[in-house]
Amino acid sequence: MLSLDSPRWAELTQSYGSGEDVPRLLDALATIDDADARAEVWFALWRMLCRRDAVYDAAYAAAPHLIGVAKDFELLERVEAIHFVARIELMRRTPGAPSVPADLLAAYAEAVEALPALVAGALDEPWSADVAQILAAAMLIGKRQGELGGAVLALNGDE
């Protein structure tokens, strides 16, 4: 996993340019205690790393960190992290998406493959329909069934 203090982040891209600001936001997710304050960080990360029409290579470096912090959150924020990583993986498969840099590939693949275990960790909790949709899709995506996972996310217009 790419260290948050690695200069490599500056070589990666996000929607506004260099990925050098991404580690600061990832660190904020892990250190801010207030869920409402973290909501702003989640919003910023989504805008920077994975839009409806594009994904950026800094997202591949961020995915393992998102999985790492997800374990410490209540269900809805865990689902946010799971959804984020699942969406990154779906967008990675779209034409024109950047490839995963070789130095990030192993940690990124581990993050995607960790999705089913995170979903399984939520089995004893009640799920709303939205949560169930995201978790079902993430399970499929983590099991390398991206087309099926994408179809599940697309139900009811959530693409």
Helices and strands as residue ranges (DSSP letters): G 7-11, E 13-14, E 17-18, G 19-21, H 22-31, H 35-49, E 50-51, E 54-55, H 57-70, H 75-92, H 102-113, H 115-120, H 129-142, H 146-154, G 155-157
